[in-house]
Amino acid sequence: MTRSKRIPAMLVAGLLSLGGVGLAMSDADDDDSHEREEHRRPSGGWVRSRPDVAPVTNATYREECGACHMAYQPGLLPAGSWVEIMQPAALGEHYGDDASLSDALGREISTYLTANASDQAHRSRARAFGVRTADTAAGVGRDLPRITASVYFRREHDEIPARMVTDNPEVGSFSQCDSCHLGADRGVYNEHQVRIPGFGAWED
């Protein structure tokens, strides 16, 4: 092939190569777009959301405490609060119920909760739960600490009307996290996975 014919042939080959790269990039963009759509699907919420709070990993805690209510992630309260809640006397009057445990079970669960509490966490949302309000600070003769009393929880839920939660028979209380947060059991609490029973999606 002569030099004059070789140059156009090389140009054609180069253009075809660029076209292939363009198609590959287009496919990648389509995949990214599809992935973004997957995240936004109304039926399933944000499918691949990373947990905001480390999920529960202790089987004993999940079994013992999850038998009566959602096994709240340790990162939803600071260590001092978990210590108070896990005191034998406090377990005997656990928010109106008797949740007494054997010494061995109590020690295992308390150790797990305090080691993974919000003030020990690395995830920013869990750390936010470590800030305590005046009524959840240490004191004698007061109620046990509550997740719903934390500064962060109150700030995140202050615009939600009572009719959607406390007056809603399908929810009943702000402590029923898994009634509205689709990913609560996995530690996912972002607003894109909130579906309030009877009202649907909620975005702040």
N, C-alpha and C positions, 0 to 999 in steps of 0.2 A: 504494500500500500504506500502510495506517495505521501510526502509530508502534507501536501494541500488537502488530501482526502482524510488523513489521520486526524487532523485538528477538529473538523466537524464531528467525526465519529467520537472523539474524546468528549466533546461538548455534549453530545446526545447522551453518552453514558453518564456524564456528571449530572445532567438534568434529571435523568431517570433515578439516580441515586438519591438526589435531593428530594425528589417526589416520594420515594420510599420512606425517607426519614420523616417527611411531612405527614404521610399517612400514619406512620407509627406514632408520631406525636399527637396526631388527631385522635388515634385510638386511645392513647394514654389520657388525653383530655376528656374523652368520652367516659373512660373508666372513672376518672376523678369526679366528673359530673354525676355519673351513676352512683358513685359512692356517697357524694353529697346528698343526692336524692334519697339514698337508702337511709342516711342519718335523719332525714326530715320526714320519713313516712309517718303520717298521722296514726296509723294503726299500731305501729311498733315503737314509736318514739325514736330516740337517738340510739340506733342499734349498737354502735360500737363505742358508746360513751365510756370514758375511763372513770372508775370510781372516784368520787370526791372525798370519800372517807374510806379507809381500808376496810374491806369486808370482814365479817366474823370468820375466824379460823379455828376457834376452839369448840370442839364437838360437845364437850360437857356443858359449856355455857349455852350453846345453841339448844341443846336438849332440855336442860333444866329451866332456863328462863324463857326460851321460845315456846314452851308448852302452854304458857298463859298469855303471852303477848309477843310482839315482834322482838327478836333478840337484837336490841339496839347495838350498833357498832360502838366499841370502846371509845373511838375518836369523837363521839358526840358529847362527852363530858370530860373535864379534867380529872386527874388522878385523885385529888382530894375529895371530889364528889363521889367517886366510886368507892373510896374507903368508907365514907359515911354510909352510903347505901348498903354496903356489904357487912356492916357491923351486925352481929347476931341479933341484938335487940331491934335494930332497924328492919332486919329481914322478918322478924316476928310481926311487925306492923308495917308492911311494905305497901305504902300508898293504899291502905285500907284492907289489905289481904295478908294472910300468913304465908310467907315465902321462905320459911325456915329451911336451912340446909344442914347436913352433917358438917362437922368441923373440917373434914378432909375436902369435901366438895366446896365449901365456902372459901377455904384457902386457895384451892386451885383456880376457882373463878375470879376471886379477888386479885390474885397475882396476874392473871391474864388481862383483866380489865385495866389495872393500874399501869401495867407495862406498855399498853397500847392506847392509853388515854390521849385526849386532845393535846395536852401540853407535852406529850412525848412524840407527837406525830410530825410528819414531814409535809403532808399535803395541806395546802393553804386553807381549804374549807374546814378541815378538821381543826387546824390551829385556831381558826376563828371561834370555834366552840369553846375554846379554853378560857375566854374572857368571861368572868363571872359577874353577875349583878350583885347589888348590896344584899338582896334577899336570898341569894344563894351562897353568900360568903359564910364562913364558919360562925356558928353561934349555937347557944344551948336553947332547947325548947322551941325550936322552929321546925318547919316542914323539911322533909328530905329534899335534896337538890333535884331539880327538874330540868330536862333538856329544853323544855318549852319556856323556861324562865331566863335562858341565856340571852345576852345582849344580841348576839348574832341571829338567833332564832326569831326573836321578837322583831328585829329589823327586817328580816326576810319575809315575815308573815303579817306585818302590820296593816297591809292594804287588803287582805282577804277578809270579806265580811263574814260575820258569825253565821249568817243563814247558809253559807256554803260548807261550814265545818261543824261548829258546835250545835247548830240547829238542824243539821242535816242528818237524818236517821241512818244514812249509809256511811257516815263518817263518825260523828259523835264527839270527837275531841281532836285537838291539834296534836295529841300524842300518838294518834293512829297514822303514823307516817306512811305506812304501806297501803293505806286506803287511797291516797292521792299520788304519791310518788311511785311510778311504775317500777323504778329500779332501786327502791329503798333497800330491799333485801341484799342487793349487791353493793350497796354503798354509793349508788348514783342518785344525786339529789338535784341535778340541774333542772332549770325551769321548763326545759323542752320535753321532759318526761313527766310532767304533772297533768293528771286527768282527774278532775274532781267529780266524783260520782253524781250524776244528775245535772252537771253543769258543763262537763267537758274540759278542754284544754284551758290552762291558765298561764299567761305570760305577764310578768311584772312590767 
